[in-house]
Amino acid sequence: MAYFPAFLKLDDKKILIVGGGYIAYEKLDHLLDFTKDIEVIALDLSDEMRARIEKEDIPYSQRAYKVGDIKDFTVVIVAVDDIPLQADIFKESKSYNCLCNSVDSVDYCDFIFPSYVKKDDLTIAISTSGASPAMAKRLRMYLQELIPEGISEFLSEMKDLRRTLPKGKERMQMLDEKAKNYIESWKNR
């Protein structure tokens, strides 16, 4: 099955992570690039997870997951090896219209985490629809090296132009030409 690529705006959307091991830490680390409105429920925490929770002041409940814990969340990440629990939380998420990601169990996922490159306003996501996360990771590393150092400044300039110039065909053409010229300039380096 292929996944539809979409970028979600996480403003005012609460996220719950169930689990406290290394994979939960990886998901937390990625999510923190986009939001701070995250809570964690886990019986135990890895050292990395504990340190990150403390550093970011993330609410944490040291206990097992209970039915109803997801009722106030928009997204739940189930990062535990307990497959029956993943299935139960996924099923429960449907009654709350909560998006669910169960790590390494695509049958219990509404979405997957792509490999991604993030540099200020630029985000590039890569997915193999679960066929090869290793390939997605390697492609991410390759693309990351191609991005020029000045991309953040260029995108800031483009954002200002979009905000200040009147909408219409002329603006679209001018911005398209600026983007084309920028890309051409770094292809020739």
Secondary structure, 3 states (H helix, E strand, C coil): CCCCCCCCCCCCCCEEEECCCHHHHHHHHHHCCCCCCEEEEECCCCHHHHHHHHHHCCCEEECCCCCCCCCCCCEEEECCCCHHHHHHHHHHHHHCCCEEEECCCHHHCCCCCCEEEEECCEEEEECCCCCCHHHHHHHHHHHHHHCCCCHHHHHHHHHHHHHHCCCCHHHHHHHHHHHHHHHHHHHCC
